[in-house]
Amino acid sequence: MIPDKTHSCWRNLVTGKKPIETQFLGLQMILKRQQRHLGASPTEGALNDAIGELHAFFAKYESVLGSEIKNL
């Protein structure tokens, strides 16, 4: 089951504080893009947008991201 958007794991992922091991290229790409876009001092609004996008990505590809979801 995918954690709620308010769970701290999403903030840690989009900021790069907690890396995640994955072979899924789409996930690698979205994380790198978000981390570059957010930069060193992201605004709260930008963080919330990135978290929402990443959460939606996990929801869409839940069937192939099983091991990544377990590691959240």
PyMOL Python script that loads the backbone (N, CA, C, O; Angstrom):
from pymol import cmd

cmd.read_pdbstr("""\
ATOM      1  N   MET A   1       0.828  -1.181   0.000  1.00  0.00           N
ATOM      2  CA  MET A   1       0.000   0.000   0.000  1.00  0.00           C
ATOM      3  C   MET A   1       0.878   1.252   0.000  1.00  0.00           C
ATOM      4  O   MET A   1       1.889   1.314   0.699  1.00  0.00           O
ATOM      5  N   ILE A   2       0.484   2.226  -0.778  1.00  0.00           N
ATOM      6  CA  ILE A   2       1.246   3.462  -0.913  1.00  0.00           C
ATOM      7  C   ILE A   2       0.949   4.378   0.282  1.00  0.00           C
ATOM      8  O   ILE A   2      -0.214   4.606   0.615  1.00  0.00           O
ATOM      9  N   PRO A   3       1.996   4.899   0.921  1.00  0.00           N
ATOM     10  CA  PRO A   3       1.775   5.820   2.041  1.00  0.00           C
ATOM     11  C   PRO A   3       1.050   7.092   1.583  1.00  0.00           C
ATOM     12  O   PRO A   3       1.120   7.479   0.417  1.00  0.00           O
ATOM     13  N   ASP A   4       0.364   7.720   2.516  1.00  0.00           N
ATOM     14  CA  ASP A   4      -0.343   8.965   2.247  1.00  0.00           C
ATOM     15  C   ASP A   4       0.652  10.065   1.851  1.00  0.00           C
ATOM     16  O   ASP A   4       1.832   9.995   2.193  1.00  0.00           O
ATOM     17  N   LYS A   5       0.170  11.065   1.138  1.00  0.00           N
ATOM     18  CA  LYS A   5       1.034  12.174   0.684  1.00  0.00           C
ATOM     19  C   LYS A   5       1.691  12.915   1.841  1.00  0.00           C
ATOM     20  O   LYS A   5       2.741  13.533   1.665  1.00  0.00           O
ATOM     21  N   THR A   6       1.088  12.857   3.007  1.00  0.00           N
ATOM     22  CA  THR A   6       1.636  13.581   4.157  1.00  0.00           C
ATOM     23  C   THR A   6       2.781  12.834   4.841  1.00  0.00           C
ATOM     24  O   THR A   6       3.436  13.388   5.724  1.00  0.00           O
ATOM     25  N   HIS A   7       3.027  11.598   4.449  1.00  0.00           N
ATOM     26  CA  HIS A   7       4.108  10.805   5.053  1.00  0.00           C
ATOM     27  C   HIS A   7       5.453  11.435   4.693  1.00  0.00           C
ATOM     28  O   HIS A   7       5.637  11.914   3.575  1.00  0.00           O
ATOM     29  N   SER A   8       6.380  11.435   5.628  1.00  0.00           N
ATOM     30  CA  SER A   8       7.684  12.082   5.434  1.00  0.00           C
ATOM     31  C   SER A   8       8.537  11.436   4.347  1.00  0.00           C
ATOM     32  O   SER A   8       9.467  12.066   3.845  1.00  0.00           O
ATOM     33  N   CYS A   9       8.242  10.197   3.975  1.00  0.00           N
ATOM     34  CA  CYS A   9       9.051   9.517   2.960  1.00  0.00           C
ATOM     35  C   CYS A   9       9.027  10.275   1.629  1.00  0.00           C
ATOM     36  O   CYS A   9      10.025  10.296   0.908  1.00  0.00           O
ATOM     37  N   TRP A  10       7.886  10.897   1.303  1.00  0.00           N
ATOM     38  CA  TRP A  10       7.781  11.612   0.022  1.00  0.00           C
ATOM     39  C   TRP A  10       8.686  12.836   0.011  1.00  0.00           C
ATOM     40  O   TRP A  10       9.380  13.085  -0.974  1.00  0.00           O
ATOM     41  N   ARG A  11       8.683  13.594   1.088  1.00  0.00           N
ATOM     42  CA  ARG A  11       9.550  14.777   1.178  1.00  0.00           C
ATOM     43  C   ARG A  11      11.014  14.363   1.091  1.00  0.00           C
ATOM     44  O   ARG A  11      11.812  15.021   0.423  1.00  0.00           O
ATOM     45  N   ASN A  12      11.361  13.279   1.761  1.00  0.00           N
ATOM     46  CA  ASN A  12      12.746  12.796   1.727  1.00  0.00           C
ATOM     47  C   ASN A  12      13.153  12.339   0.334  1.00  0.00           C
ATOM     48  O   ASN A  12      14.297  12.542  -0.074  1.00  0.00           O
ATOM     49  N   LEU A  13      12.237  11.729  -0.394  1.00  0.00           N
ATOM     50  CA  LEU A  13      12.546  11.281  -1.757  1.00  0.00           C
ATOM     51  C   LEU A  13      12.741  12.451  -2.713  1.00  0.00           C
ATOM     52  O   LEU A  13      13.724  12.489  -3.453  1.00  0.00           O
ATOM     53  N   VAL A  14      11.817  13.401  -2.705  1.00  0.00           N
ATOM     54  CA  VAL A  14      11.907  14.491  -3.683  1.00  0.00           C
ATOM     55  C   VAL A  14      13.070  15.435  -3.400  1.00  0.00           C
ATOM     56  O   VAL A  14      13.571  16.089  -4.314  1.00  0.00           O
ATOM     57  N   THR A  15      13.502  15.512  -2.146  1.00  0.00           N
ATOM     58  CA  THR A  15      14.643  16.367  -1.826  1.00  0.00           C
ATOM     59  C   THR A  15      15.976  15.629  -1.932  1.00  0.00           C
ATOM     60  O   THR A  15      17.037  16.251  -1.884  1.00  0.00           O
ATOM     61  N   GLY A  16      15.924  14.312  -2.076  1.00  0.00           N
ATOM     62  CA  GLY A  16      17.147  13.529  -2.194  1.00  0.00           C
ATOM     63  C   GLY A  16      17.754  13.137  -0.861  1.00  0.00           C
ATOM     64  O   GLY A  16      18.850  12.578  -0.829  1.00  0.00           O
ATOM     65  N   LYS A  17      17.070  13.417   0.242  1.00  0.00           N
ATOM     66  CA  LYS A  17      17.597  13.064   1.566  1.00  0.00           C
ATOM     67  C   LYS A  17      17.605  11.562   1.805  1.00  0.00           C
ATOM     68  O   LYS A  17      18.434  11.049   2.556  1.00  0.00           O
ATOM     69  N   LYS A  18      16.677  10.861   1.160  1.00  0.00           N
ATOM     70  CA  LYS A  18      16.618   9.402   1.300  1.00  0.00           C
ATOM     71  C   LYS A  18      16.580   8.790  -0.098  1.00  0.00           C
ATOM     72  O   LYS A  18      15.524   8.733  -0.728  1.00  0.00           O
ATOM     73  N   PRO A  19      17.723   8.339  -0.573  1.00  0.00           N
ATOM     74  CA  PRO A  19      17.727   7.700  -1.895  1.00  0.00           C
ATOM     75  C   PRO A  19      16.981   6.368  -1.865  1.00  0.00           C
ATOM     76  O   PRO A  19      16.875   5.720  -0.824  1.00  0.00           O
ATOM     77  N   ILE A  20      16.474   5.982  -3.015  1.00  0.00           N
ATOM     78  CA  ILE A  20      15.745   4.723  -3.123  1.00  0.00           C
ATOM     79  C   ILE A  20      16.383   3.898  -4.237  1.00  0.00           C
ATOM     80  O   ILE A  20      16.677   4.411  -5.316  1.00  0.00           O
ATOM     81  N   GLU A  21      16.587   2.631  -3.962  1.00  0.00           N
ATOM     82  CA  GLU A  21      17.135   1.722  -4.962  1.00  0.00           C
ATOM     83  C   GLU A  21      16.027   1.303  -5.913  1.00  0.00           C
ATOM     84  O   GLU A  21      14.992   0.800  -5.476  1.00  0.00           O
ATOM     85  N   THR A  22      16.234   1.505  -7.208  1.00  0.00           N
ATOM     86  CA  THR A  22      15.235   1.107  -8.187  1.00  0.00           C
ATOM     87  C   THR A  22      15.893   0.833  -9.526  1.00  0.00           C
ATOM     88  O   THR A  22      16.891   1.457  -9.887  1.00  0.00           O
ATOM     89  N   GLN A  23      15.323  -0.102 -10.248  1.00  0.00           N
ATOM     90  CA  GLN A  23      15.742  -0.395 -11.613  1.00  0.00           C
ATOM     91  C   GLN A  23      14.756   0.204 -12.605  1.00  0.00           C
ATOM     92  O   GLN A  23      14.953   0.104 -13.816  1.00  0.00           O
ATOM     93  N   PHE A  24      13.686   0.833 -12.094  1.00  0.00           N
ATOM     94  CA  PHE A  24      12.641   1.403 -12.929  1.00  0.00           C
ATOM     95  C   PHE A  24      13.104   2.771 -13.434  1.00  0.00           C
ATOM     96  O   PHE A  24      13.173   3.733 -12.669  1.00  0.00           O
ATOM     97  N   LEU A  25      13.414   2.845 -14.706  1.00  0.00           N
ATOM     98  CA  LEU A  25      13.978   4.057 -15.296  1.00  0.00           C
ATOM     99  C   LEU A  25      13.065   5.264 -15.123  1.00  0.00           C
ATOM    100  O   LEU A  25      13.547   6.368 -14.866  1.00  0.00           O
ATOM    101  N   GLY A  26      11.778   5.076 -15.258  1.00  0.00           N
ATOM    102  CA  GLY A  26      10.843   6.181 -15.107  1.00  0.00           C
ATOM    103  C   GLY A  26      10.934   6.827 -13.736  1.00  0.00           C
ATOM    104  O   GLY A  26      10.883   8.051 -13.617  1.00  0.00           O
ATOM    105  N   LEU A  27      11.066   6.015 -12.709  1.00  0.00           N
ATOM    106  CA  LEU A  27      11.190   6.529 -11.348  1.00  0.00           C
ATOM    107  C   LEU A  27      12.511   7.268 -11.169  1.00  0.00           C
ATOM    108  O   LEU A  27      12.549   8.335 -10.557  1.00  0.00           O
ATOM    109  N   GLN A  28      13.583   6.708 -11.698  1.00  0.00           N
ATOM    110  CA  GLN A  28      14.879   7.378 -11.623  1.00  0.00           C
ATOM    111  C   GLN A  28      14.819   8.757 -12.278  1.00  0.00           C
ATOM    112  O   GLN A  28      15.361   9.728 -11.750  1.00  0.00           O
ATOM    113  N   MET A  29      14.163   8.831 -13.420  1.00  0.00           N
ATOM    114  CA  MET A  29      14.075  10.091 -14.151  1.00  0.00           C
ATOM    115  C   MET A  29      13.234  11.131 -13.414  1.00  0.00           C
ATOM    116  O   MET A  29      13.631  12.292 -13.319  1.00  0.00           O
ATOM    117  N   ILE A  30      12.092  10.730 -12.898  1.00  0.00           N
ATOM    118  CA  ILE A  30      11.231  11.700 -12.210  1.00  0.00           C
ATOM    119  C   ILE A  30      11.899  12.220 -10.942  1.00  0.00           C
ATOM    120  O   ILE A  30      11.771  13.402 -10.620  1.00  0.00           O
ATOM    121  N   LEU A  31      12.605  11.361 -10.224  1.00  0.00           N
ATOM    122  CA  LEU A  31      13.295  11.807  -9.019  1.00  0.00           C
ATOM    123  C   LEU A  31      14.415  12.785  -9.338  1.00  0.00           C
ATOM    124  O   LEU A  31      14.545  13.811  -8.670  1.00  0.00           O
ATOM    125  N   LYS A  32      15.215  12.490 -10.337  1.00  0.00           N
ATOM    126  CA  LYS A  32      16.307  13.399 -10.718  1.00  0.00           C
ATOM    127  C   LYS A  32      15.766  14.739 -11.178  1.00  0.00           C
ATOM    128  O   LYS A  32      16.311  15.785 -10.825  1.00  0.00           O
ATOM    129  N   ARG A  33      14.690  14.717 -11.971  1.00  0.00           N
ATOM    130  CA  ARG A  33      14.103  15.960 -12.475  1.00  0.00           C
ATOM    131  C   ARG A  33      13.573  16.799 -11.319  1.00  0.00           C
ATOM    132  O   ARG A  33      13.779  18.012 -11.283  1.00  0.00           O
ATOM    133  N   GLN A  34      12.895  16.162 -10.381  1.00  0.00           N
ATOM    134  CA  GLN A  34      12.355  16.893  -9.237  1.00  0.00           C
ATOM    135  C   GLN A  34      13.465  17.473  -8.366  1.00  0.00           C
ATOM    136  O   GLN A  34      13.369  18.615  -7.916  1.00  0.00           O
ATOM    137  N   GLN A  35      14.501  16.705  -8.130  1.00  0.00           N
ATOM    138  CA  GLN A  35      15.600  17.180  -7.300  1.00  0.00           C
ATOM    139  C   GLN A  35      16.319  18.362  -7.943  1.00  0.00           C
ATOM    140  O   GLN A  35      16.707  19.305  -7.254  1.00  0.00           O
ATOM    141  N   ARG A  36      16.497  18.311  -9.260  1.00  0.00           N
ATOM    142  CA  ARG A  36      17.114  19.448  -9.964  1.00  0.00           C
ATOM    143  C   ARG A  36      16.206  20.668  -9.905  1.00  0.00           C
ATOM    144  O   ARG A  36      16.675  21.783  -9.674  1.00  0.00           O
ATOM    145  N   HIS A  37      14.918  20.463 -10.111  1.00  0.00           N
ATOM    146  CA  HIS A  37      13.961  21.558 -10.122  1.00  0.00           C
ATOM    147  C   HIS A  37      13.840  22.217  -8.744  1.00  0.00           C
ATOM    148  O   HIS A  37      13.743  23.440  -8.649  1.00  0.00           O
ATOM    149  N   LEU A  38      13.846  21.423  -7.690  1.00  0.00           N
ATOM    150  CA  LEU A  38      13.687  21.967  -6.352  1.00  0.00           C
ATOM    151  C   LEU A  38      14.917  22.716  -5.874  1.00  0.00           C
ATOM    152  O   LEU A  38      14.791  23.724  -5.178  1.00  0.00           O
ATOM    153  N   GLY A  39      16.095  22.250  -6.229  1.00  0.00           N
ATOM    154  CA  GLY A  39      17.321  22.921  -5.821  1.00  0.00           C
ATOM    155  C   GLY A  39      17.593  22.799  -4.334  1.00  0.00           C
ATOM    156  O   GLY A  39      17.068  21.912  -3.662  1.00  0.00           O
ATOM    157  N   ALA A  40      18.419  23.701  -3.831  1.00  0.00           N
ATOM    158  CA  ALA A  40      18.879  23.626  -2.446  1.00  0.00           C
ATOM    159  C   ALA A  40      17.853  24.131  -1.442  1.00  0.00           C
ATOM    160  O   ALA A  40      17.791  23.624  -0.322  1.00  0.00           O
ATOM    161  N   SER A  41      17.053  25.113  -1.816  1.00  0.00           N
ATOM    162  CA  SER A  41      16.080  25.670  -0.863  1.00  0.00           C
ATOM    163  C   SER A  41      14.709  25.802  -1.519  1.00  0.00           C
ATOM    164  O   SER A  41      14.310  26.892  -1.930  1.00  0.00           O
ATOM    165  N   PRO A  42      13.999  24.689  -1.613  1.00  0.00           N
ATOM    166  CA  PRO A  42      12.691  24.708  -2.268  1.00  0.00           C
ATOM    167  C   PRO A  42      11.619  25.395  -1.425  1.00  0.00           C
ATOM    168  O   PRO A  42      11.679  25.384  -0.195  1.00  0.00           O
ATOM    169  N   THR A  43      10.657  25.983  -2.092  1.00  0.00           N
ATOM    170  CA  THR A  43       9.515  26.559  -1.386  1.00  0.00           C
ATOM    171  C   THR A  43       8.562  25.439  -0.988  1.00  0.00           C
ATOM    172  O   THR A  43       8.607  24.339  -1.537  1.00  0.00           O
ATOM    173  N   GLU A  44       7.708  25.740  -0.032  1.00  0.00           N
ATOM    174  CA  GLU A  44       6.744  24.738   0.432  1.00  0.00           C
ATOM    175  C   GLU A  44       5.784  24.352  -0.694  1.00  0.00           C
ATOM    176  O   GLU A  44       5.402  23.188  -0.816  1.00  0.00           O
ATOM    177  N   GLY A  45       5.401  25.316  -1.504  1.00  0.00           N
ATOM    178  CA  GLY A  45       4.515  25.036  -2.630  1.00  0.00           C
ATOM    179  C   GLY A  45       5.152  24.124  -3.654  1.00  0.00           C
ATOM    180  O   GLY A  45       4.507  23.207  -4.163  1.00  0.00           O
ATOM    181  N   ALA A  46       6.430  24.373  -3.963  1.00  0.00           N
ATOM    182  CA  ALA A  46       7.152  23.527  -4.920  1.00  0.00           C
ATOM    183  C   ALA A  46       7.308  22.112  -4.375  1.00  0.00           C
ATOM    184  O   ALA A  46       7.190  21.142  -5.122  1.00  0.00           O
ATOM    185  N   LEU A  47       7.573  21.992  -3.083  1.00  0.00           N
ATOM    186  CA  LEU A  47       7.691  20.673  -2.456  1.00  0.00           C
ATOM    187  C   LEU A  47       6.367  19.913  -2.540  1.00  0.00           C
ATOM    188  O   LEU A  47       6.342  18.728  -2.872  1.00  0.00           O
ATOM    189  N   ASN A  48       5.282  20.599  -2.241  1.00  0.00           N
ATOM    190  CA  ASN A  48       3.970  19.956  -2.293  1.00  0.00           C
ATOM    191  C   ASN A  48       3.619  19.515  -3.710  1.00  0.00           C
ATOM    192  O   ASN A  48       3.041  18.445  -3.898  1.00  0.00           O
ATOM    193  N   ASP A  49       3.961  20.325  -4.704  1.00  0.00           N
ATOM    194  CA  ASP A  49       3.722  19.947  -6.099  1.00  0.00           C
ATOM    195  C   ASP A  49       4.528  18.711  -6.475  1.00  0.00           C
ATOM    196  O   ASP A  49       4.006  17.800  -7.118  1.00  0.00           O
ATOM    197  N   ALA A  50       5.803  18.675  -6.074  1.00  0.00           N
ATOM    198  CA  ALA A  50       6.670  17.544  -6.381  1.00  0.00           C
ATOM    199  C   ALA A  50       6.179  16.277  -5.685  1.00  0.00           C
ATOM    200  O   ALA A  50       6.184  15.198  -6.277  1.00  0.00           O
ATOM    201  N   ILE A  51       5.760  16.409  -4.441  1.00  0.00           N
ATOM    202  CA  ILE A  51       5.236  15.268  -3.693  1.00  0.00           C
ATOM    203  C   ILE A  51       3.972  14.735  -4.350  1.00  0.00           C
ATOM    204  O   ILE A  51       3.804  13.523  -4.482  1.00  0.00           O
ATOM    205  N   GLY A  52       3.097  15.618  -4.757  1.00  0.00           N
ATOM    206  CA  GLY A  52       1.867  15.207  -5.426  1.00  0.00           C
ATOM    207  C   GLY A  52       2.146  14.471  -6.723  1.00  0.00           C
ATOM    208  O   GLY A  52       1.507  13.464  -7.026  1.00  0.00           O
ATOM    209  N   GLU A  53       3.107  14.982  -7.491  1.00  0.00           N
ATOM    210  CA  GLU A  53       3.478  14.343  -8.755  1.00  0.00           C
ATOM    211  C   GLU A  53       4.072  12.957  -8.507  1.00  0.00           C
ATOM    212  O   GLU A  53       3.731  11.997  -9.198  1.00  0.00           O
ATOM    213  N   LEU A  54       4.956  12.858  -7.525  1.00  0.00           N
ATOM    214  CA  LEU A  54       5.592  11.573  -7.230  1.00  0.00           C
ATOM    215  C   LEU A  54       4.572  10.571  -6.679  1.00  0.00           C
ATOM    216  O   LEU A  54       4.606   9.394  -7.039  1.00  0.00           O
ATOM    217  N   HIS A  55       3.683  11.022  -5.827  1.00  0.00           N
ATOM    218  CA  HIS A  55       2.651  10.149  -5.277  1.00  0.00           C
ATOM    219  C   HIS A  55       1.754   9.615  -6.393  1.00  0.00           C
ATOM    220  O   HIS A  55       1.414   8.432  -6.405  1.00  0.00           O
ATOM    221  N   ALA A  56       1.373  10.481  -7.328  1.00  0.00           N
ATOM    222  CA  ALA A  56       0.548  10.068  -8.465  1.00  0.00           C
ATOM    223  C   ALA A  56       1.289   9.059  -9.340  1.00  0.00           C
ATOM    224  O   ALA A  56       0.684   8.122  -9.860  1.00  0.00           O
ATOM    225  N   PHE A  57       2.596   9.252  -9.501  1.00  0.00           N
ATOM    226  CA  PHE A  57       3.416   8.324 -10.274  1.00  0.00           C
ATOM    227  C   PHE A  57       3.408   6.944  -9.628  1.00  0.00           C
ATOM    228  O   PHE A  57       3.237   5.933 -10.309  1.00  0.00           O
ATOM    229  N   PHE A  58       3.595   6.905  -8.312  1.00  0.00           N
ATOM    230  CA  PHE A  58       3.574   5.630  -7.592  1.00  0.00           C
ATOM    231  C   PHE A  58       2.206   4.972  -7.688  1.00  0.00           C
ATOM    232  O   PHE A  58       2.115   3.753  -7.831  1.00  0.00           O
ATOM    233  N   ALA A  59       1.143   5.765  -7.610  1.00  0.00           N
ATOM    234  CA  ALA A  59      -0.203   5.206  -7.709  1.00  0.00           C
ATOM    235  C   ALA A  59      -0.435   4.613  -9.093  1.00  0.00           C
ATOM    236  O   ALA A  59      -1.046   3.552  -9.218  1.00  0.00           O
ATOM    237  N   LYS A  60       0.044   5.284 -10.123  1.00  0.00           N
ATOM    238  CA  LYS A  60      -0.146   4.809 -11.496  1.00  0.00           C
ATOM    239  C   LYS A  60       0.628   3.520 -11.760  1.00  0.00           C
ATOM    240  O   LYS A  60       0.127   2.618 -12.431  1.00  0.00           O
ATOM    241  N   TYR A  61       1.839   3.433 -11.236  1.00  0.00           N
ATOM    242  CA  TYR A  61       2.710   2.285 -11.505  1.00  0.00           C
ATOM    243  C   TYR A  61       2.875   1.376 -10.290  1.00  0.00           C
ATOM    244  O   TYR A  61       3.893   0.699 -10.148  1.00  0.00           O
ATOM    245  N   GLU A  62       1.887   1.366  -9.429  1.00  0.00           N
ATOM    246  CA  GLU A  62       1.948   0.566  -8.206  1.00  0.00           C
ATOM    247  C   GLU A  62       2.243  -0.910  -8.487  1.00  0.00           C
ATOM    248  O   GLU A  62       2.945  -1.566  -7.717  1.00  0.00           O
ATOM    249  N   SER A  63       1.710  -1.417  -9.575  1.00  0.00           N
ATOM    250  CA  SER A  63       1.878  -2.844  -9.876  1.00  0.00           C
ATOM    251  C   SER A  63       3.319  -3.222 -10.204  1.00  0.00           C
ATOM    252  O   SER A  63       3.694  -4.383 -10.037  1.00  0.00           O
ATOM    253  N   VAL A  64       4.128  -2.288 -10.661  1.00  0.00           N
ATOM    254  CA  VAL A  64       5.519  -2.604 -11.000  1.00  0.00           C
ATOM    255  C   VAL A  64       6.509  -2.028  -9.991  1.00  0.00           C
ATOM    256  O   VAL A  64       7.708  -2.287 -10.090  1.00  0.00           O
ATOM    257  N   LEU A  65       6.033  -1.263  -9.039  1.00  0.00           N
ATOM    258  CA  LEU A  65       6.908  -0.649  -8.043  1.00  0.00           C
ATOM    259  C   LEU A  65       6.764  -1.288  -6.667  1.00  0.00           C
ATOM    260  O   LEU A  65       6.960  -0.621  -5.651  1.00  0.00           O
ATOM    261  N   GLY A  66       6.428  -2.553  -6.627  1.00  0.00           N
ATOM    262  CA  GLY A  66       6.205  -3.238  -5.360  1.00  0.00           C
ATOM    263  C   GLY A  66       7.383  -3.176  -4.401  1.00  0.00           C
ATOM    264  O   GLY A  66       7.205  -2.856  -3.226  1.00  0.00           O
ATOM    265  N   SER A  67       8.584  -3.477  -4.884  1.00  0.00           N
ATOM    266  CA  SER A  67       9.748  -3.475  -3.994  1.00  0.00           C
ATOM    267  C   SER A  67      10.099  -2.061  -3.551  1.00  0.00           C
ATOM    268  O   SER A  67      10.553  -1.864  -2.424  1.00  0.00           O
ATOM    269  N   GLU A  68       9.896  -1.079  -4.417  1.00  0.00           N
ATOM    270  CA  GLU A  68      10.165   0.315  -4.048  1.00  0.00           C
ATOM    271  C   GLU A  68       9.180   0.782  -2.978  1.00  0.00           C
ATOM    272  O   GLU A  68       9.559   1.498  -2.051  1.00  0.00           O
ATOM    273  N   ILE A  69       7.932   0.381  -3.107  1.00  0.00           N
ATOM    274  CA  ILE A  69       6.909   0.763  -2.134  1.00  0.00           C
ATOM    275  C   ILE A  69       7.238   0.160  -0.762  1.00  0.00           C
ATOM    276  O   ILE A  69       7.042   0.810   0.265  1.00  0.00           O
ATOM    277  N   LYS A  70       7.735  -1.070  -0.748  1.00  0.00           N
ATOM    278  CA  LYS A  70       8.122  -1.701   0.511  1.00  0.00           C
ATOM    279  C   LYS A  70       9.259  -0.938   1.177  1.00  0.00           C
ATOM    280  O   LYS A  70       9.346  -0.898   2.405  1.00  0.00           O
ATOM    281  N   ASN A  71      10.134  -0.332   0.372  1.00  0.00           N
ATOM    282  CA  ASN A  71      11.285   0.395   0.911  1.00  0.00           C
ATOM    283  C   ASN A  71      10.970   1.819   1.346  1.00  0.00           C
ATOM    284  O   ASN A  71      11.827   2.499   1.911  1.00  0.00           O
ATOM    285  N   LEU A  72       9.765   2.269   1.092  1.00  0.00           N
ATOM    286  CA  LEU A  72       9.404   3.626   1.504  1.00  0.00           C
ATOM    287  C   LEU A  72       9.335   3.694   3.018  1.00  0.00           C
ATOM    288  O   LEU A  72       9.045   4.753   3.576  1.00  0.00           O
TER     289      LEU A  72
END
""", "prot")
cmd.dss("prot")
cmd.show_as("cartoon", "prot")
cmd.util.cbc("prot")
cmd.orient("prot")
